[in-house]
Amino acid sequence: MSTSPSAGPAAEIGVIGGSGFYSFLDDVEEVRVETPYGPPSDPIAVGELAGRRVAFVPRHGRDHRYPPHKIPYRANLWALRSLGVRQVLAPSAVGSLAPHLGPGTLAVPDQLADRTHGRAQTYYDEGAAVHVSFSDPYCPAGRRTAVGSARTAGWDPVDGGTLVVIEGPRFSTRAESRWFASQGWTLVGMTGHPEAVLARELALCYTPLCLVTDLDAGIEEGEGVTMDEVLRVFGENIGRLRALAADVIATLPAERTCPCPRALDGMEIPLELP
Ligand SMILES: [Zn+2]
């Protein structure tokens, strides 16, 4: 695999770790990548896992300094692509909008509903109008691999469902939470958008791995969700989430035959992609 001094060591698979998921690979080389959108959340850790070259970035920074609405999403995806990454795994902590999907549930949603506002959510701000298809926001091959790996590991996942992404950083009110559930949405998080659409705009594969840490406010009887609870449940499950991410990486196809690489076909792109 080629390396270049300016771009650092090449990687093919990227992992964006969420709250509580601050490190992943052993024996890494840390790469500082500059992008037209500023620096990513942290230097990118590049190493090898299961014979694949992997790049890891903690979404919130390793000291959790970026709240969900301030994460440099564009820089993160751009930096990963500039290192050669074409498939991205995105573990995150989410709330559940369904009582039967309790803490510790693993879900691989197939839909997303965006309730964020004011975030930079496109690379194509000027020069040309670029309208990517987002009807199916996640990579079908990545989802299949994630669901299969989880089943093999004995962590029976929820295959499908809708992740609603809220602006945060506050959690939902009970009314909001009941409204989301009444739409048929199953999970609630704060970072899934614009991350997924930015990946699509760079023709990357993007696969969410959602760990349920709590029942959202309108779903449970108690005090409502707290950050302590989220981090406690995440801490209890981080070992198997890491192991699952490693299994998925080992199993992801080397050649992409999914539609993601063709996301920009036939469009005039006003940027040169890294
Ligand atoms: Zn794909």
Boltz pocket constraint, residues with backbone or C-beta under 6 A from the ligand:
constraints:
  - pocket:
      binder: B
      contacts: [[A, 139], [A, 140], [A, 141], [A, 142], [A, 204], [A, 205], [A, 206], [A, 256], [A, 258], [A, 259], [A, 260], [A, 261]]
      max_distance: 6.0
